[in-house]
Amino acid sequence: VPWVLWREHQLLTACVAHLLSRQTMGFGPFARVLAQIAVSAGGALGRAALEAYREAAAGRGPAATAAKKVARRRMTLDEARNILGVSEGAEAPVVEERSVVLAQLNAESPYLQARVDAARKVLLESKVE
């Protein structure tokens, strides 16, 4: 595979340099150097992006660490009660009713609906425990 990438790089550099030199005859060598720099930089950026994707997909690297932190954060019971507007001793039917009403009121906001749903789950799971 590296040989194929190297060959592609050489062909692309030659094509770009040729096109640039035809348009500006006096800048032929300069255009070739610019084309090589552009193609090399593009290849390096592509390889870096591919490596970052591989690390994130494998669960390594800074992107994966940030994703794990976000996934680990769980809503507290107080936060869930504040979102649904229920008291500390609220029963499951009250929590369900309140979550349905708030979901309908916030029908145009997927973010708020997700928060209401998360609050409902947290409160109902706490009742089971």
VMD Tcl script that builds the backbone (N, CA, C; Angstrom):
set m [mol new atoms 387]
animate dup $m
set s [atomselect $m all]
$s set {name element resname resid chain x y z} {
  {N N VAL 1 A 0.820 -1.202 0.000}
  {CA C VAL 1 A 0.000 0.000 0.000}
  {C C VAL 1 A 0.864 1.267 0.000}
  {N N PRO 2 A 1.966 1.350 0.779}
  {CA C PRO 2 A 2.767 2.565 0.742}
  {C C PRO 2 A 3.324 2.863 -0.647}
  {N N TRP 3 A 3.660 1.811 -1.412}
  {CA C TRP 3 A 4.186 2.043 -2.749}
  {C C TRP 3 A 3.115 2.681 -3.619}
  {N N VAL 4 A 1.871 2.225 -3.478}
  {CA C VAL 4 A 0.771 2.774 -4.258}
  {C C VAL 4 A 0.563 4.238 -3.894}
  {N N LEU 5 A 0.620 4.564 -2.616}
  {CA C LEU 5 A 0.471 5.960 -2.196}
  {C C LEU 5 A 1.607 6.814 -2.723}
  {N N TRP 6 A 2.829 6.279 -2.708}
  {CA C TRP 6 A 3.971 7.034 -3.205}
  {C C TRP 6 A 3.827 7.281 -4.695}
  {N N ARG 7 A 3.380 6.280 -5.419}
  {CA C ARG 7 A 3.203 6.414 -6.866}
  {C C ARG 7 A 2.099 7.415 -7.166}
  {N N GLU 8 A 1.005 7.349 -6.427}
  {CA C GLU 8 A -0.074 8.318 -6.588}
  {C C GLU 8 A 0.422 9.729 -6.328}
  {N N HIS 9 A 1.226 9.871 -5.291}
  {CA C HIS 9 A 1.798 11.175 -4.935}
  {C C HIS 9 A 2.644 11.709 -6.083}
  {N N GLN 10 A 3.484 10.870 -6.669}
  {CA C GLN 10 A 4.355 11.297 -7.762}
  {C C GLN 10 A 3.537 11.704 -8.982}
  {N N LEU 11 A 2.530 10.923 -9.333}
  {CA C LEU 11 A 1.698 11.239 -10.491}
  {C C LEU 11 A 0.920 12.531 -10.280}
  {N N LEU 12 A 0.359 12.698 -9.097}
  {CA C LEU 12 A -0.405 13.905 -8.803}
  {C C LEU 12 A 0.488 15.140 -8.829}
  {N N THR 13 A 1.678 15.019 -8.273}
  {CA C THR 13 A 2.626 16.138 -8.291}
  {C C THR 13 A 2.985 16.504 -9.717}
  {N N ALA 14 A 3.252 15.520 -10.538}
  {CA C ALA 14 A 3.624 15.784 -11.927}
  {C C ALA 14 A 2.481 16.433 -12.695}
  {N N CYS 15 A 1.250 15.960 -12.474}
  {CA C CYS 15 A 0.098 16.532 -13.173}
  {C C CYS 15 A -0.151 17.981 -12.772}
  {N N VAL 16 A -0.110 18.241 -11.480}
  {CA C VAL 16 A -0.337 19.607 -11.009}
  {C C VAL 16 A 0.762 20.531 -11.500}
  {N N ALA 17 A 1.991 20.089 -11.424}
  {CA C ALA 17 A 3.106 20.917 -11.894}
  {C C ALA 17 A 3.000 21.179 -13.381}
  {N N HIS 18 A 2.589 20.187 -14.138}
  {CA C HIS 18 A 2.442 20.364 -15.581}
  {C C HIS 18 A 1.359 21.387 -15.899}
  {N N LEU 19 A 0.228 21.261 -15.223}
  {CA C LEU 19 A -0.854 22.217 -15.466}
  {C C LEU 19 A -0.449 23.631 -15.080}
  {N N LEU 20 A 0.229 23.769 -13.966}
  {CA C LEU 20 A 0.656 25.100 -13.533}
  {C C LEU 20 A 1.716 25.670 -14.470}
  {N N SER 21 A 2.616 24.845 -14.957}
  {CA C SER 21 A 3.685 25.343 -15.822}
  {C C SER 21 A 3.137 25.719 -17.189}
  {N N ARG 22 A 2.080 25.081 -17.640}
  {CA C ARG 22 A 1.491 25.444 -18.937}
  {C C ARG 22 A 0.811 26.798 -18.859}
  {N N GLN 23 A 0.232 27.100 -17.706}
  {CA C GLN 23 A -0.468 28.369 -17.583}
  {C C GLN 23 A 0.510 29.514 -17.357}
  {N N THR 24 A 1.592 29.281 -16.699}
  {CA C THR 24 A 2.573 30.321 -16.399}
  {C C THR 24 A 3.952 29.803 -16.780}
  {N N MET 25 A 4.338 30.000 -18.027}
  {CA C MET 25 A 5.582 29.429 -18.536}
  {C C MET 25 A 6.808 29.916 -17.760}
  {N N GLY 26 A 6.803 31.145 -17.315}
  {CA C GLY 26 A 7.962 31.681 -16.616}
  {C C GLY 26 A 8.121 31.137 -15.210}
  {N N PHE 27 A 7.073 30.556 -14.662}
  {CA C PHE 27 A 7.106 30.067 -13.283}
  {C C PHE 27 A 7.118 28.544 -13.207}
  {N N GLY 28 A 7.575 27.859 -14.235}
  {CA C GLY 28 A 7.561 26.403 -14.291}
  {C C GLY 28 A 8.189 25.725 -13.087}
  {N N PRO 29 A 9.487 25.993 -12.789}
  {CA C PRO 29 A 10.112 25.337 -11.632}
  {C C PRO 29 A 9.456 25.742 -10.310}
  {N N PHE 30 A 9.076 26.997 -10.220}
  {CA C PHE 30 A 8.425 27.489 -9.011}
  {C C PHE 30 A 7.081 26.783 -8.817}
  {N N ALA 31 A 6.341 26.612 -9.908}
  {CA C ALA 31 A 5.051 25.941 -9.840}
  {C C ALA 31 A 5.219 24.482 -9.422}
  {N N ARG 32 A 6.281 23.834 -9.908}
  {CA C ARG 32 A 6.512 22.436 -9.539}
  {C C ARG 32 A 6.806 22.326 -8.046}
  {N N VAL 33 A 7.597 23.244 -7.526}
  {CA C VAL 33 A 7.908 23.222 -6.094}
  {C C VAL 33 A 6.637 23.454 -5.279}
  {N N LEU 34 A 5.838 24.431 -5.706}
  {CA C LEU 34 A 4.577 24.689 -5.001}
  {C C LEU 34 A 3.651 23.480 -5.055}
  {N N ALA 35 A 3.600 22.817 -6.199}
  {CA C ALA 35 A 2.749 21.640 -6.327}
  {C C ALA 35 A 3.231 20.529 -5.405}
  {N N GLN 36 A 4.539 20.318 -5.320}
  {CA C GLN 36 A 5.062 19.280 -4.436}
  {C C GLN 36 A 4.764 19.593 -2.977}
  {N N ILE 37 A 4.899 20.856 -2.605}
  {CA C ILE 37 A 4.595 21.247 -1.227}
  {C C ILE 37 A 3.113 21.014 -0.932}
  {N N ALA 38 A 2.249 21.402 -1.856}
  {CA C ALA 38 A 0.813 21.249 -1.644}
  {C C ALA 38 A 0.415 19.785 -1.541}
  {N N VAL 39 A 0.954 18.958 -2.411}
  {CA C VAL 39 A 0.598 17.542 -2.395}
  {C C VAL 39 A 1.162 16.869 -1.149}
  {N N SER 40 A 2.388 17.228 -0.762}
  {CA C SER 40 A 2.987 16.634 0.441}
  {C C SER 40 A 2.198 17.025 1.687}
  {N N ALA 41 A 1.836 18.307 1.777}
  {CA C ALA 41 A 1.064 18.762 2.936}
  {C C ALA 41 A -0.304 18.082 2.974}
  {N N GLY 42 A -0.923 17.947 1.817}
  {CA C GLY 42 A -2.224 17.281 1.761}
  {C C GLY 42 A -2.120 15.824 2.180}
  {N N GLY 43 A -1.078 15.156 1.754}
  {CA C GLY 43 A -0.874 13.763 2.137}
  {C C GLY 43 A -0.627 13.617 3.623}
  {N N ALA 44 A 0.164 14.534 4.174}
  {CA C ALA 44 A 0.460 14.485 5.610}
  {C C ALA 44 A -0.806 14.726 6.431}
  {N N LEU 45 A -1.619 15.670 5.996}
  {CA C LEU 45 A -2.872 15.936 6.710}
  {C C LEU 45 A -3.823 14.746 6.615}
  {N N GLY 46 A -3.862 14.134 5.456}
  {CA C GLY 46 A -4.710 12.956 5.286}
  {C C GLY 46 A -4.275 11.811 6.183}
  {N N ARG 47 A -2.958 11.584 6.259}
  {CA C ARG 47 A -2.456 10.517 7.120}
  {C C ARG 47 A -2.739 10.820 8.589}
  {N N ALA 48 A -2.581 12.076 8.991}
  {CA C ALA 48 A -2.850 12.455 10.385}
  {C C ALA 48 A -4.327 12.260 10.728}
  {N N ALA 49 A -5.202 12.639 9.810}
  {CA C ALA 49 A -6.640 12.459 10.050}
  {C C ALA 49 A -6.989 10.984 10.133}
  {N N LEU 50 A -6.403 10.169 9.277}
  {CA C LEU 50 A -6.655 8.737 9.305}
  {C C LEU 50 A -6.177 8.119 10.612}
  {N N GLU 51 A -5.005 8.531 11.080}
  {CA C GLU 51 A -4.468 8.006 12.333}
  {C C GLU 51 A -5.344 8.419 13.520}
  {N N ALA 52 A -5.814 9.670 13.527}
  {CA C ALA 52 A -6.691 10.136 14.601}
  {C C ALA 52 A -8.004 9.348 14.602}
  {N N TYR 53 A -8.523 9.068 13.420}
  {CA C TYR 53 A -9.752 8.280 13.327}
  {C C TYR 53 A -9.523 6.872 13.864}
  {N N ARG 54 A -8.414 6.266 13.484}
  {CA C ARG 54 A -8.113 4.912 13.962}
  {C C ARG 54 A -7.994 4.871 15.483}
  {N N GLU 55 A -7.336 5.868 16.068}
  {CA C GLU 55 A -7.187 5.910 17.528}
  {C C GLU 55 A -8.532 6.076 18.215}
  {N N ALA 56 A -9.368 6.961 17.665}
  {CA C ALA 56 A -10.683 7.189 18.270}
  {C C ALA 56 A -11.547 5.938 18.151}
  {N N ALA 57 A -11.470 5.272 17.015}
  {CA C ALA 57 A -12.265 4.064 16.816}
  {C C ALA 57 A -11.797 2.934 17.734}
  {N N ALA 58 A -10.508 2.911 18.034}
  {CA C ALA 58 A -9.963 1.865 18.896}
  {C C ALA 58 A -10.112 2.207 20.376}
  {N N GLY 59 A -10.572 3.413 20.675}
  {CA C GLY 59 A -10.757 3.802 22.072}
  {C C GLY 59 A -9.493 4.337 22.708}
  {N N ARG 60 A -8.571 4.837 21.893}
  {CA C ARG 60 A -7.333 5.423 22.411}
  {C C ARG 60 A -7.283 6.894 22.005}
  {N N GLY 61 A -6.358 7.606 22.588}
  {CA C GLY 61 A -6.124 8.985 22.184}
  {C C GLY 61 A -7.003 9.985 22.914}
  {N N PRO 62 A -6.761 11.268 22.645}
  {CA C PRO 62 A -7.488 12.329 23.352}
  {C C PRO 62 A -8.978 12.370 23.022}
  {N N ALA 63 A -9.362 12.059 21.790}
  {CA C ALA 63 A -10.787 12.085 21.428}
  {C C ALA 63 A -11.552 11.015 22.200}
  {N N ALA 64 A -10.967 9.855 22.325}
  {CA C ALA 64 A -11.631 8.767 23.052}
  {C C ALA 64 A -11.727 9.092 24.540}
  {N N THR 65 A -10.697 9.720 25.086}
  {CA C THR 65 A -10.717 10.095 26.502}
  {C C THR 65 A -11.843 11.086 26.776}
  {N N ALA 66 A -11.982 12.072 25.898}
  {CA C ALA 66 A -13.049 13.058 26.064}
  {C C ALA 66 A -14.421 12.399 25.940}
  {N N ALA 67 A -14.564 11.490 24.994}
  {CA C ALA 67 A -15.848 10.807 24.814}
  {C C ALA 67 A -16.193 9.961 26.040}
  {N N LYS 68 A -15.197 9.320 26.643}
  {CA C LYS 68 A -15.454 8.504 27.826}
  {C C LYS 68 A -15.889 9.358 29.008}
  {N N LYS 69 A -15.286 10.543 29.146}
  {CA C LYS 69 A -15.667 11.434 30.245}
  {C C LYS 69 A -17.121 11.873 30.104}
  {N N VAL 70 A -17.520 12.202 28.881}
  {CA C VAL 70 A -18.893 12.637 28.649}
  {C C VAL 70 A -19.857 11.483 28.906}
  {N N ALA 71 A -19.493 10.291 28.469}
  {CA C ALA 71 A -20.370 9.132 28.640}
  {C C ALA 71 A -20.513 8.747 30.107}
  {N N ARG 72 A -19.464 8.952 30.894}
  {CA C ARG 72 A -19.509 8.574 32.306}
  {C C ARG 72 A -20.371 9.508 33.142}
  {N N ARG 73 A -20.521 10.743 32.729}
  {CA C ARG 73 A -21.266 11.704 33.522}
  {C C ARG 73 A -22.725 11.274 33.593}
  {N N ARG 74 A -23.219 11.196 34.783}
  {CA C ARG 74 A -24.608 10.793 34.985}
  {C C ARG 74 A -25.334 11.906 35.724}
  {N N MET 75 A -26.567 12.095 35.379}
  {CA C MET 75 A -27.388 13.117 36.014}
  {C C MET 75 A -27.656 12.728 37.467}
  {N N THR 76 A -27.563 13.703 38.355}
  {CA C THR 76 A -27.840 13.442 39.764}
  {C C THR 76 A -29.349 13.452 39.997}
  {N N LEU 77 A -29.756 12.918 41.148}
  {CA C LEU 77 A -31.179 12.904 41.484}
  {C C LEU 77 A -31.726 14.318 41.645}
  {N N ASP 78 A -30.940 15.199 42.269}
  {CA C ASP 78 A -31.388 16.589 42.437}
  {C C ASP 78 A -31.591 17.272 41.089}
  {N N GLU 79 A -30.642 17.049 40.180}
  {CA C GLU 79 A -30.751 17.650 38.851}
  {C C GLU 79 A -31.986 17.105 38.125}
  {N N ALA 80 A -32.226 15.817 38.251}
  {CA C ALA 80 A -33.391 15.207 37.601}
  {C C ALA 80 A -34.694 15.770 38.175}
  {N N ARG 81 A -34.744 15.926 39.492}
  {CA C ARG 81 A -35.946 16.498 40.113}
  {C C ARG 81 A -36.175 17.935 39.665}
  {N N ASN 82 A -35.082 18.709 39.564}
  {CA C ASN 82 A -35.206 20.103 39.118}
  {C C ASN 82 A -35.709 20.178 37.677}
  {N N ILE 83 A -35.230 19.301 36.817}
  {CA C ILE 83 A -35.664 19.325 35.420}
  {C C ILE 83 A -37.149 19.006 35.305}
  {N N LEU 84 A -37.590 17.975 36.016}
  {CA C LEU 84 A -38.998 17.590 35.934}
  {C C LEU 84 A -39.902 18.413 36.846}
  {N N GLY 85 A -39.301 19.103 37.793}
  {CA C GLY 85 A -40.100 19.935 38.692}
  {C C GLY 85 A -40.931 19.119 39.657}
  {N N VAL 86 A -40.368 18.045 40.181}
  {CA C VAL 86 A -41.087 17.204 41.143}
  {C C VAL 86 A -40.372 17.256 42.482}
  {N N SER 87 A -41.098 16.885 43.532}
  {CA C SER 87 A -40.502 16.902 44.870}
  {C C SER 87 A -39.715 15.622 45.106}
  {N N GLU 88 A -39.056 15.569 46.255}
  {CA C GLU 88 A -38.177 14.446 46.575}
  {C C GLU 88 A -38.920 13.123 46.696}
  {N N GLY 89 A -40.118 13.139 47.179}
  {CA C GLY 89 A -40.858 11.893 47.378}
  {C C GLY 89 A -41.807 11.566 46.238}
  {N N ALA 90 A -41.634 12.109 45.062}
  {CA C ALA 90 A -42.574 11.901 43.949}
  {C C ALA 90 A -42.612 10.442 43.523}
  {N N GLU 91 A -43.808 9.959 43.298}
  {CA C GLU 91 A -44.012 8.565 42.881}
  {C C GLU 91 A -43.828 8.436 41.373}
  {N N ALA 92 A -43.719 7.184 40.922}
  {CA C ALA 92 A -43.464 6.905 39.506}
  {C C ALA 92 A -44.538 7.475 38.564}
  {N N PRO 93 A -45.845 7.366 38.891}
  {CA C PRO 93 A -46.849 7.931 37.974}
  {C C PRO 93 A -46.715 9.449 37.812}
  {N N VAL 94 A -46.337 10.137 38.884}
  {CA C VAL 94 A -46.153 11.593 38.809}
  {C C VAL 94 A -44.963 11.922 37.912}
  {N N VAL 95 A -43.887 11.167 38.072}
  {CA C VAL 95 A -42.691 11.380 37.250}
  {C C VAL 95 A -43.018 11.134 35.782}
  {N N GLU 96 A -43.728 10.043 35.492}
  {CA C GLU 96 A -44.110 9.723 34.116}
  {C C GLU 96 A -44.984 10.824 33.511}
  {N N GLU 97 A -45.993 11.260 34.282}
  {CA C GLU 97 A -46.902 12.290 33.778}
  {C C GLU 97 A -46.152 13.585 33.489}
  {N N ARG 98 A -45.301 13.968 34.422}
  {CA C ARG 98 A -44.542 15.213 34.255}
  {C C ARG 98 A -43.603 15.128 33.050}
  {N N SER 99 A -42.985 13.979 32.835}
  {CA C SER 99 A -42.068 13.842 31.709}
  {C C SER 99 A -42.816 13.895 30.373}
  {N N VAL 100 A -44.026 13.329 30.328}
  {CA C VAL 100 A -44.825 13.389 29.100}
  {C C VAL 100 A -45.207 14.830 28.787}
  {N N VAL 101 A -45.660 15.566 29.800}
  {CA C VAL 101 A -46.055 16.963 29.605}
  {C C VAL 101 A -44.863 17.798 29.123}
  {N N LEU 102 A -43.720 17.633 29.780}
  {CA C LEU 102 A -42.543 18.421 29.385}
  {C C LEU 102 A -42.035 18.028 28.005}
  {N N ALA 103 A -42.122 16.759 27.643}
  {CA C ALA 103 A -41.708 16.327 26.310}
  {C C ALA 103 A -42.597 16.962 25.242}
  {N N GLN 104 A -43.895 17.058 25.526}
  {CA C GLN 104 A -44.812 17.686 24.568}
  {C C GLN 104 A -44.552 19.185 24.464}
  {N N LEU 105 A -44.285 19.826 25.597}
  {CA C LEU 105 A -44.018 21.271 25.578}
  {C C LEU 105 A -42.716 21.601 24.844}
  {N N ASN 106 A -41.757 20.708 24.907}
  {CA C ASN 106 A -40.447 20.939 24.282}
  {C C ASN 106 A -40.273 20.089 23.026}
  {N N ALA 107 A -41.347 19.914 22.280}
  {CA C ALA 107 A -41.326 19.028 21.108}
  {C C ALA 107 A -40.342 19.492 20.037}
  {N N GLU 108 A -40.035 20.764 19.988}
  {CA C GLU 108 A -39.152 21.278 18.936}
  {C C GLU 108 A -37.693 21.309 19.348}
  {N N SER 109 A -37.378 20.855 20.540}
  {CA C SER 109 A -36.000 20.859 21.011}
  {C C SER 109 A -35.548 19.444 21.368}
  {N N PRO 110 A -34.811 18.802 20.481}
  {CA C PRO 110 A -34.323 17.457 20.786}
  {C C PRO 110 A -33.436 17.425 22.033}
  {N N TYR 111 A -32.686 18.502 22.262}
  {CA C TYR 111 A -31.816 18.561 23.436}
  {C C TYR 111 A -32.651 18.516 24.715}
  {N N LEU 112 A -33.684 19.368 24.800}
  {CA C LEU 112 A -34.518 19.399 25.997}
  {C C LEU 112 A -35.287 18.099 26.176}
  {N N GLN 113 A -35.736 17.507 25.081}
  {CA C GLN 113 A -36.420 16.229 25.186}
  {C C GLN 113 A -35.481 15.151 25.725}
  {N N ALA 114 A -34.232 15.180 25.287}
  {CA C ALA 114 A -33.255 14.206 25.778}
  {C C ALA 114 A -33.000 14.416 27.272}
  {N N ARG 115 A -32.921 15.667 27.701}
  {CA C ARG 115 A -32.715 15.955 29.122}
  {C C ARG 115 A -33.903 15.480 29.954}
  {N N VAL 116 A -35.108 15.715 29.478}
  {CA C VAL 116 A -36.310 15.276 30.192}
  {C C VAL 116 A -36.321 13.753 30.273}
  {N N ASP 117 A -36.006 13.087 29.179}
  {CA C ASP 117 A -35.990 11.623 29.161}
  {C C ASP 117 A -34.927 11.071 30.111}
  {N N ALA 118 A -33.755 11.707 30.124}
  {CA C ALA 118 A -32.695 11.262 31.035}
  {C C ALA 118 A -33.115 11.448 32.489}
  {N N ALA 119 A -33.756 12.585 32.783}
  {CA C ALA 119 A -34.221 12.837 34.147}
  {C C ALA 119 A -35.264 11.796 34.554}
  {N N ARG 120 A -36.177 11.471 33.649}
  {CA C ARG 120 A -37.195 10.460 33.930}
  {C C ARG 120 A -36.537 9.116 34.244}
  {N N LYS 121 A -35.562 8.718 33.426}
  {CA C LYS 121 A -34.883 7.434 33.654}
  {C C LYS 121 A -34.165 7.400 34.989}
  {N N VAL 122 A -33.471 8.494 35.318}
  {CA C VAL 122 A -32.740 8.547 36.587}
  {C C VAL 122 A -33.680 8.407 37.770}
  {N N LEU 123 A -34.798 9.138 37.737}
  {CA C LEU 123 A -35.746 9.083 38.846}
  {C C LEU 123 A -36.437 7.722 38.950}
  {N N LEU 124 A -36.804 7.146 37.824}
  {CA C LEU 124 A -37.465 5.838 37.872}
  {C C LEU 124 A -36.509 4.741 38.301}
  {N N GLU 125 A -35.248 4.836 37.900}
  {CA C GLU 125 A -34.254 3.837 38.328}
  {C C GLU 125 A -33.979 3.960 39.814}
  {N N SER 126 A -34.037 5.186 40.340}
  {CA C SER 126 A -33.799 5.364 41.771}
  {C C SER 126 A -34.954 4.771 42.589}
  {N N LYS 127 A -36.146 4.735 42.020}
  {CA C LYS 127 A -37.307 4.140 42.719}
  {C C LYS 127 A -37.167 2.620 42.800}
  {N N VAL 128 A -36.520 2.023 41.785}
  {CA C VAL 128 A -36.365 0.565 41.759}
  {C C VAL 128 A -35.347 0.123 42.791}
  {N N GLU 129 A -34.316 0.893 42.985}
  {CA C GLU 129 A -33.232 0.515 43.909}
  {C C GLU 129 A -33.609 0.556 45.338}
}
mol reanalyze $m
mol bondsrecalc $m
mol representation Tube
mol addrep $m
